Amino acid sequence: MENPARRADAKFGADVTFHTKPALARAKQKRALAAKLRIRWVTGDEVYGQDAILRGRLAEQR
């Protein structure tokens, strides 16, 4: 839920949007692969493990 007063207090601009932890992990994974970094292992809690897209992409990379 948006709370303009709280955003202003925290000095977050309107261009900053909310993303779930798995969405942030997917973005990091995408950047790492684009940079040709080799991902050797991954760890995360159940929130990450329940994300089918993240798990699928990791499985593709073995």
Secondary structure, 3 states (H helix, E strand, C coil): CCCHHHHHHCCCCCCCCCCCHHHHHHHHHHHHHHCCCCCCCCCCCHHHHCCHHHHHHHHHHC
